Amino acid sequence: MIQRGGTLATWKCLVAPEDAQREAVACERLADHRLAYLDYEGPISGDRGDVTRVDQGVCTVEAWDEDRVDVVFRGMRLVGRFRMTKAQDDDQSWSLIRLGG
């Protein structure tokens, strides 16, 4: 989740996001969430799974357009510059990769 205005832009990483330090990690773009989800862990209504916080910290958005998001993460597990890129043929399919320190 990345706070953008009054909502959280949200992706689900299909493997541990720290693997993005070595190679691109597949992600699925989800609907934006309310800011209350920053502090939430637990079940999702309608038996749709669970929310698990993987990391927490600060992120700074460097660039954001409909196909790419560049951020600097300063978390407990993810640290550095990362890029999220949308697949050309699918609005929900994205990848996450570390760009550097």
N, CA, C and O atoms as a GROMACS GRO file, in nm:
protein
  404
    1MET      N    1   0.084  -0.118   0.000
    1MET     CA    2   0.000   0.000   0.000
    1MET      C    3   0.089   0.124   0.000
    1MET      O    4   0.186   0.133   0.075
    2ILE      N    5   0.054   0.216  -0.084
    2ILE     CA    6   0.125   0.343  -0.091
    2ILE      C    7   0.021   0.454  -0.077
    2ILE      O    8  -0.073   0.462  -0.156
    3GLN      N    9   0.040   0.538   0.023
    3GLN     CA   10  -0.056   0.646   0.044
    3GLN      C   11  -0.044   0.747  -0.070
    3GLN      O   12   0.064   0.795  -0.104
    4ARG      N   13  -0.160   0.776  -0.128
    4ARG     CA   14  -0.167   0.873  -0.237
    4ARG      C   15  -0.293   0.956  -0.214
    4ARG      O   16  -0.404   0.910  -0.238
    5GLY      N   17  -0.272   1.078  -0.169
    5GLY     CA   18  -0.387   1.160  -0.133
    5GLY      C   19  -0.458   1.100  -0.014
    5GLY      O   20  -0.394   1.064   0.086
    6GLY      N   21  -0.590   1.087  -0.023
    6GLY     CA   22  -0.669   1.034   0.088
    6GLY      C   23  -0.696   0.885   0.079
    6GLY      O   24  -0.782   0.834   0.151
    7THR      N   25  -0.624   0.814  -0.009
    7THR     CA   26  -0.645   0.669  -0.023
    7THR      C   27  -0.509   0.597  -0.025
    7THR      O   28  -0.403   0.659  -0.027
    8LEU      N   29  -0.518   0.465  -0.026
    8LEU     CA   30  -0.400   0.381  -0.036
    8LEU      C   31  -0.404   0.305  -0.168
    8LEU      O   32  -0.490   0.221  -0.188
    9ALA      N   33  -0.310   0.335  -0.257
    9ALA     CA   34  -0.295   0.255  -0.378
    9ALA      C   35  -0.241   0.120  -0.331
    9ALA      O   36  -0.146   0.115  -0.252
   10THR      N   37  -0.300   0.012  -0.378
   10THR     CA   38  -0.272  -0.119  -0.319
   10THR      C   39  -0.235  -0.222  -0.425
   10THR      O   40  -0.299  -0.231  -0.530
   11TRP      N   41  -0.130  -0.300  -0.395
   11TRP     CA   42  -0.088  -0.412  -0.478
   11TRP      C   43  -0.071  -0.534  -0.387
   11TRP      O   44  -0.040  -0.520  -0.269
   12LYS      N   45  -0.091  -0.651  -0.442
   12LYS     CA   46  -0.065  -0.776  -0.372
   12LYS      C   47   0.055  -0.839  -0.442
   12LYS      O   48   0.048  -0.871  -0.561
   13CYS      N   49   0.165  -0.858  -0.368
   13CYS     CA   50   0.283  -0.924  -0.425
   13CYS      C   51   0.260  -1.075  -0.421
   13CYS      O   52   0.217  -1.129  -0.320
   14LEU      N   53   0.290  -1.141  -0.532
   14LEU     CA   54   0.265  -1.284  -0.541
   14LEU      C   55   0.374  -1.368  -0.474
   14LEU      O   56   0.353  -1.486  -0.448
   15VAL      N   57   0.488  -1.307  -0.446
   15VAL     CA   58   0.594  -1.367  -0.364
   15VAL      C   59   0.645  -1.256  -0.272
   15VAL      O   60   0.605  -1.141  -0.286
   16ALA      N   61   0.730  -1.291  -0.180
   16ALA     CA   62   0.780  -1.193  -0.083
   16ALA      C   63   0.843  -1.073  -0.154
   16ALA      O   64   0.930  -1.092  -0.239
   17PRO      N   65   0.802  -0.952  -0.122
   17PRO     CA   66   0.854  -0.834  -0.192
   17PRO      C   67   1.004  -0.815  -0.176
   17PRO      O   68   1.066  -0.751  -0.262
   18GLU      N   69   1.064  -0.868  -0.071
   18GLU     CA   70   1.209  -0.852  -0.059
   18GLU      C   71   1.284  -0.927  -0.169
   18GLU      O   72   1.402  -0.900  -0.193
   19ASP      N   73   1.218  -1.022  -0.235
   19ASP     CA   74   1.280  -1.089  -0.350
   19ASP      C   75   1.301  -0.992  -0.466
   19ASP      O   76   1.382  -1.019  -0.555
   20ALA      N   77   1.230  -0.879  -0.465
   20ALA     CA   78   1.247  -0.777  -0.570
   20ALA      C   79   1.386  -0.715  -0.564
   20ALA      O   80   1.423  -0.640  -0.654
   21GLN      N   81   1.461  -0.745  -0.460
   21GLN     CA   82   1.598  -0.693  -0.450
   21GLN      C   83   1.687  -0.764  -0.552
   21GLN      O   84   1.791  -0.710  -0.589
   22ARG      N   85   1.648  -0.884  -0.597
   22ARG     CA   86   1.731  -0.961  -0.689
   22ARG      C   87   1.671  -0.972  -0.829
   22ARG      O   88   1.743  -0.972  -0.929
   23GLU      N   89   1.539  -0.981  -0.836
   23GLU     CA   90   1.471  -0.995  -0.965
   23GLU      C   91   1.330  -0.939  -0.954
   23GLU      O   92   1.280  -0.916  -0.844
   24ALA      N   93   1.266  -0.918  -1.068
   24ALA     CA   94   1.130  -0.863  -1.068
   24ALA      C   95   1.033  -0.958  -0.999
   24ALA      O   96   1.039  -1.079  -1.018
   25VAL      N   97   0.944  -0.901  -0.920
   25VAL     CA   98   0.841  -0.976  -0.848
   25VAL      C   99   0.706  -0.940  -0.908
   25VAL      O  100   0.675  -0.822  -0.927
   26ALA      N  101   0.624  -1.040  -0.939
   26ALA     CA  102   0.491  -1.017  -0.994
   26ALA      C  103   0.399  -0.964  -0.886
   26ALA      O  104   0.400  -1.011  -0.772
   27CYS      N  105   0.318  -0.865  -0.923
   27CYS     CA  106   0.222  -0.804  -0.830
   27CYS      C  107   0.088  -0.790  -0.900
   27CYS      O  108   0.080  -0.782  -1.023
   28GLU      N  109  -0.016  -0.787  -0.820
   28GLU     CA  110  -0.152  -0.768  -0.872
   28GLU      C  111  -0.207  -0.638  -0.815
   28GLU      O  112  -0.210  -0.619  -0.694
   29ARG      N  113  -0.251  -0.549  -0.903
   29ARG     CA  114  -0.309  -0.421  -0.860
   29ARG      C  115  -0.448  -0.447  -0.806
   29ARG      O  116  -0.531  -0.509  -0.873
   30LEU      N  117  -0.473  -0.401  -0.686
   30LEU     CA  118  -0.603  -0.414  -0.622
   30LEU      C  119  -0.671  -0.278  -0.618
   30LEU      O  120  -0.609  -0.176  -0.652
   31ALA      N  121  -0.795  -0.275  -0.578
   31ALA     CA  122  -0.866  -0.149  -0.562
   31ALA      C  123  -0.800  -0.066  -0.452
   31ALA      O  124  -0.741  -0.120  -0.359
   32ASP      N  125  -0.811   0.066  -0.464
   32ASP     CA  126  -0.761   0.153  -0.359
   32ASP      C  127  -0.834   0.124  -0.229
   32ASP      O  128  -0.950   0.083  -0.229
   33HIS      N  129  -0.764   0.146  -0.118
   33HIS     CA  130  -0.819   0.119   0.015
   33HIS      C  131  -0.824   0.248   0.097
   33HIS      O  132  -0.757   0.347   0.067
   34ARG      N  133  -0.906   0.244   0.201
   34ARG     CA  134  -0.914   0.355   0.296
   34ARG      C  135  -0.785   0.360   0.378
   34ARG      O  136  -0.718   0.259   0.397
   35LEU      N  137  -0.752   0.480   0.428
   35LEU     CA  138  -0.632   0.498   0.510
   35LEU      C  139  -0.633   0.412   0.636
   35LEU      O  140  -0.527   0.381   0.690
   36ALA      N  141  -0.752   0.374   0.683
   36ALA     CA  142  -0.763   0.291   0.803
   36ALA      C  143  -0.688   0.159   0.786
   36ALA      O  144  -0.649   0.098   0.886
   37TYR      N  145  -0.669   0.113   0.663
   37TYR     CA  146  -0.601  -0.014   0.640
   37TYR      C  147  -0.451  -0.008   0.667
   37TYR      O  148  -0.386  -0.112   0.669
   38LEU      N  149  -0.396   0.110   0.687
   38LEU     CA  150  -0.254   0.119   0.721
   38LEU      C  151  -0.223   0.045   0.851
   38LEU      O  152  -0.113  -0.009   0.867
   39ASP      N  153  -0.317   0.042   0.942
   39ASP     CA  154  -0.296  -0.021   1.072
   39ASP      C  155  -0.372  -0.152   1.089
   39ASP      O  156  -0.381  -0.204   1.200
   40TYR      N  157  -0.429  -0.206   0.980
   40TYR     CA  158  -0.514  -0.323   0.993
   40TYR      C  159  -0.441  -0.450   0.950
   40TYR      O  160  -0.373  -0.452   0.848
   41GLU      N  161  -0.457  -0.554   1.030
   41GLU     CA  162  -0.419  -0.690   0.992
   41GLU      C  163  -0.532  -0.780   1.037
   41GLU      O  164  -0.584  -0.766   1.148
   42GLY      N  165  -0.569  -0.875   0.950
   42GLY     CA  166  -0.676  -0.966   0.988
   42GLY      C  167  -0.759  -1.007   0.868
   42GLY      O  168  -0.719  -0.984   0.754
   43PRO      N  169  -0.875  -1.067   0.895
   43PRO     CA  170  -0.958  -1.120   0.787
   43PRO      C  171  -1.024  -1.009   0.704
   43PRO      O  172  -1.053  -0.900   0.753
   44ILE      N  173  -1.047  -1.042   0.578
   44ILE     CA  174  -1.119  -0.954   0.487
   44ILE      C  175  -1.262  -1.006   0.481
   44ILE      O  176  -1.285  -1.126   0.475
   45SER      N  177  -1.358  -0.915   0.483
   45SER     CA  178  -1.498  -0.956   0.482
   45SER      C  179  -1.530  -1.041   0.360
   45SER      O  180  -1.463  -1.031   0.257
   46GLY      N  181  -1.631  -1.125   0.373
   46GLY     CA  182  -1.674  -1.211   0.263
   46GLY      C  183  -1.580  -1.328   0.236
   46GLY      O  184  -1.579  -1.381   0.125
   47ASP      N  185  -1.502  -1.367   0.336
   47ASP     CA  186  -1.409  -1.480   0.321
   47ASP      C  187  -1.315  -1.462   0.202
   47ASP      O  188  -1.291  -1.557   0.127
   48ARG      N  189  -1.263  -1.340   0.183
   48ARG     CA  190  -1.174  -1.311   0.070
   48ARG      C  191  -1.027  -1.318   0.108
   48ARG      O  192  -0.942  -1.272   0.031
   49GLY      N  193  -0.995  -1.372   0.224
   49GLY     CA  194  -0.855  -1.385   0.264
   49GLY      C  195  -0.823  -1.302   0.386
   49GLY      O  196  -0.912  -1.264   0.463
   50ASP      N  197  -0.695  -1.275   0.403
   50ASP     CA  198  -0.646  -1.201   0.518
   50ASP      C  199  -0.550  -1.092   0.474
   50ASP      O  200  -0.484  -1.104   0.370
   51VAL      N  201  -0.543  -0.987   0.552
   51VAL     CA  202  -0.446  -0.881   0.532
   51VAL      C  203  -0.329  -0.907   0.625
   51VAL      O  204  -0.349  -0.923   0.746
   52THR      N  205  -0.208  -0.911   0.570
   52THR     CA  206  -0.088  -0.929   0.650
   52THR      C  207   0.010  -0.818   0.615
   52THR      O  208   0.043  -0.799   0.498
   53ARG      N  209   0.055  -0.746   0.713
   53ARG     CA  210   0.153  -0.641   0.690
   53ARG      C  211   0.289  -0.706   0.671
   53ARG      O  212   0.336  -0.781   0.757
   54VAL      N  213   0.352  -0.678   0.560
   54VAL     CA  214   0.483  -0.733   0.529
   54VAL      C  215   0.592  -0.639   0.579
   54VAL      O  216   0.699  -0.684   0.622
   55ASP      N  217   0.565  -0.511   0.574
   55ASP     CA  218   0.665  -0.411   0.613
   55ASP      C  219   0.592  -0.284   0.654
   55ASP      O  220   0.474  -0.267   0.624
   56GLN      N  221   0.662  -0.198   0.720
   56GLN     CA  222   0.608  -0.066   0.748
   56GLN      C  223   0.725   0.030   0.752
   56GLN      O  224   0.838  -0.007   0.784
   57GLY      N  225   0.696   0.153   0.721
   57GLY     CA  226   0.800   0.254   0.718
   57GLY      C  227   0.751   0.374   0.640
   57GLY      O  228   0.632   0.406   0.641
   58VAL      N  229   0.842   0.438   0.573
   58VAL     CA  230   0.813   0.558   0.495
   58VAL      C  231   0.847   0.531   0.350
   58VAL      O  232   0.947   0.466   0.320
   59CYS      N  233   0.762   0.582   0.261
   59CYS     CA  234   0.798   0.576   0.120
   59CYS      C  235   0.781   0.714   0.060
   59CYS      O  236   0.691   0.790   0.097
   60THR      N  237   0.869   0.745  -0.032
   60THR     CA  238   0.865   0.872  -0.103
   60THR      C  239   0.842   0.842  -0.250
   60THR      O  240   0.920   0.769  -0.311
   61VAL      N  241   0.736   0.897  -0.306
   61VAL     CA  242   0.706   0.876  -0.448
   61VAL      C  243   0.793   0.971  -0.530
   61VAL      O  244   0.789   1.092  -0.510
   62GLU      N  245   0.870   0.914  -0.623
   62GLU     CA  246   0.954   0.996  -0.711
   62GLU      C  247   0.885   1.023  -0.844
   62GLU      O  248   0.903   1.130  -0.902
   63ALA      N  249   0.807   0.927  -0.893
   63ALA     CA  250   0.736   0.943  -1.021
   63ALA      C  251   0.613   0.854  -1.017
   63ALA      O  252   0.616   0.746  -0.959
   64TRP      N  253   0.504   0.901  -1.079
   64TRP     CA  254   0.381   0.822  -1.080
   64TRP      C  255   0.304   0.855  -1.206
   64TRP      O  256   0.264   0.969  -1.227
   65ASP      N  257   0.285   0.755  -1.290
   65ASP     CA  258   0.193   0.768  -1.402
   65ASP      C  259   0.116   0.639  -1.415
   65ASP      O  260   0.133   0.549  -1.332
   66GLU      N  261   0.032   0.627  -1.514
   66GLU     CA  262  -0.057   0.510  -1.521
   66GLU      C  263   0.016   0.378  -1.546
   66GLU      O  264  -0.041   0.272  -1.521
   67ASP      N  265   0.139   0.383  -1.593
   67ASP     CA  266   0.214   0.260  -1.624
   67ASP      C  267   0.333   0.234  -1.534
   67ASP      O  268   0.393   0.127  -1.540
   68ARG      N  269   0.369   0.332  -1.449
   68ARG     CA  270   0.492   0.318  -1.371
   68ARG      C  271   0.484   0.400  -1.243
   68ARG      O  272   0.431   0.511  -1.242
   69VAL      N  273   0.537   0.341  -1.136
   69VAL     CA  274   0.549   0.411  -1.008
   69VAL      C  275   0.691   0.389  -0.958
   69VAL      O  276   0.734   0.275  -0.940
   70ASP      N  277   0.763   0.499  -0.934
   70ASP     CA  278   0.898   0.492  -0.876
   70ASP      C  279   0.890   0.544  -0.734
   70ASP      O  280   0.841   0.655  -0.710
   71VAL      N  281   0.938   0.464  -0.639
   71VAL     CA  282   0.933   0.502  -0.497
   71VAL      C  283   1.064   0.469  -0.429
   71VAL      O  284   1.141   0.384  -0.475
   72VAL      N  285   1.089   0.538  -0.319
   72VAL     CA  286   1.199   0.504  -0.229
   72VAL      C  287   1.134   0.452  -0.101
   72VAL      O  288   1.059   0.524  -0.035
   73PHE      N  289   1.164   0.326  -0.068
   73PHE     CA  290   1.113   0.266   0.055
   73PHE      C  291   1.219   0.276   0.164
   73PHE      O  292   1.337   0.248   0.141
   74ARG      N  293   1.176   0.316   0.282
   74ARG     CA  294   1.260   0.314   0.401
   74ARG      C  295   1.184   0.238   0.508
   74ARG      O  296   1.128   0.296   0.601
   75GLY      N  297   1.182   0.107   0.491
   75GLY     CA  298   1.108   0.022   0.583
   75GLY      C  299   1.201  -0.065   0.665
   75GLY      O  300   1.322  -0.044   0.666
   76MET      N  301   1.142  -0.162   0.732
   76MET     CA  302   1.220  -0.257   0.811
   76MET      C  303   1.280  -0.365   0.720
   76MET      O  304   1.389  -0.416   0.748
   77ARG      N  305   1.211  -0.399   0.612
   77ARG     CA  306   1.256  -0.504   0.519
   77ARG      C  307   1.294  -0.450   0.382
   77ARG      O  308   1.393  -0.493   0.323
   78LEU      N  309   1.216  -0.356   0.331
   78LEU     CA  310   1.244  -0.297   0.201
   78LEU      C  311   1.310  -0.162   0.219
   78LEU      O  312   1.254  -0.072   0.282
   79VAL      N  313   1.429  -0.149   0.163
   79VAL     CA  314   1.503  -0.024   0.170
   79VAL      C  315   1.564   0.001   0.034
   79VAL      O  316   1.632  -0.086  -0.020
   80GLY      N  317   1.541   0.118  -0.021
   80GLY     CA  318   1.602   0.154  -0.148
   80GLY      C  319   1.500   0.207  -0.247
   80GLY      O  320   1.384   0.228  -0.214
   81ARG      N  321   1.547   0.228  -0.370
   81ARG     CA  322   1.463   0.277  -0.479
   81ARG      C  323   1.403   0.157  -0.552
   81ARG      O  324   1.473   0.062  -0.585
   82PHE      N  325   1.272   0.163  -0.577
   82PHE     CA  326   1.201   0.055  -0.644
   82PHE      C  327   1.115   0.112  -0.756
   82PHE      O  328   1.073   0.227  -0.751
   83ARG      N  329   1.089   0.029  -0.854
   83ARG     CA  330   0.998   0.066  -0.963
   83ARG      C  331   0.891  -0.041  -0.975
   83ARG      O  332   0.920  -0.161  -0.974
   84MET      N  333   0.767   0.004  -0.987
   84MET     CA  334   0.655  -0.083  -1.018
   84MET      C  335   0.612  -0.049  -1.160
   84MET      O  336   0.590   0.067  -1.193
   85THR      N  337   0.601  -0.152  -1.244
   85THR     CA  338   0.568  -0.132  -1.384
   85THR      C  339   0.446  -0.217  -1.420
   85THR      O  340   0.441  -0.336  -1.389
   86LYS      N  341   0.350  -0.154  -1.487
   86LYS     CA  342   0.228  -0.224  -1.529
   86LYS      C  343   0.256  -0.303  -1.658
   86LYS      O  344   0.324  -0.254  -1.748
   87ALA      N  345   0.202  -0.424  -1.665
   87ALA     CA  346   0.212  -0.504  -1.788
   87ALA      C  347   0.132  -0.435  -1.898
   87ALA      O  348   0.028  -0.374  -1.871
   88GLN      N  349   0.179  -0.445  -2.020
   88GLN     CA  350   0.114  -0.376  -2.131
   88GLN      C  351  -0.025  -0.430  -2.163
   88GLN      O  352  -0.111  -0.356  -2.210
   89ASP      N  353  -0.047  -0.558  -2.139
   89ASP     CA  354  -0.173  -0.620  -2.181
   89ASP      C  355  -0.273  -0.643  -2.069
   89ASP      O  356  -0.379  -0.702  -2.092
   90ASP      N  357  -0.242  -0.597  -1.946
   90ASP     CA  358  -0.329  -0.626  -1.833
   90ASP      C  359  -0.313  -0.518  -1.726
   90ASP      O  360  -0.206  -0.505  -1.667
   91ASP      N  361  -0.419  -0.442  -1.699
   91ASP     CA  362  -0.412  -0.333  -1.602
   91ASP      C  363  -0.384  -0.379  -1.460
   91ASP      O  364  -0.335  -0.301  -1.379
   92GLN      N  365  -0.416  -0.505  -1.426
   92GLN     CA  366  -0.396  -0.553  -1.290
   92GLN      C  367  -0.260  -0.617  -1.269
   92GLN      O  368  -0.218  -0.634  -1.154
   93SER      N  369  -0.188  -0.652  -1.375
   93SER     CA  370  -0.057  -0.719  -1.362
   93SER      C  371   0.055  -0.616  -1.362
   93SER      O  372   0.070  -0.538  -1.456
   94TRP      N  373   0.134  -0.619  -1.256
   94TRP     CA  374   0.245  -0.528  -1.239
   94TRP      C  375   0.368  -0.608  -1.198
   94TRP      O  376   0.357  -0.725  -1.162
   95SER      N  377   0.484  -0.545  -1.202
   95SER     CA  378   0.605  -0.606  -1.148
   95SER      C  379   0.677  -0.503  -1.060
   95SER      O  380   0.665  -0.382  -1.082
   96LEU      N  381   0.749  -0.551  -0.961
   96LEU     CA  382   0.823  -0.468  -0.868
   96LEU      C  383   0.969  -0.509  -0.875
   96LEU      O  384   1.001  -0.628  -0.868
   97ILE      N  385   1.060  -0.411  -0.888
   97ILE     CA  386   1.203  -0.442  -0.890
   97ILE      C  387   1.280  -0.330  -0.821
   97ILE      O  388   1.241  -0.214  -0.826
   98ARG      N  389   1.389  -0.368  -0.758
   98ARG     CA  390   1.475  -0.270  -0.690
   98ARG      C  391   1.566  -0.205  -0.793
   98ARG      O  392   1.627  -0.273  -0.875
   99LEU      N  393   1.575  -0.073  -0.787
   99LEU     CA  394   1.660   0.002  -0.878
   99LEU      C  395   1.796   0.033  -0.817
   99LEU      O  396   1.895   0.051  -0.889
  100GLY      N  397   1.802   0.040  -0.689
  100GLY     CA  398   1.930   0.072  -0.624
  100GLY      C  399   1.907   0.128  -0.485
  100GLY      O  400   1.796   0.124  -0.431
  101GLY      N  401   2.015   0.182  -0.428
  101GLY     CA  402   2.012   0.233  -0.291
  101GLY      C  403   1.950   0.362  -0.278
  101GLY      O  404   1.941   0.415  -0.167
   0.00000   0.00000   0.00000
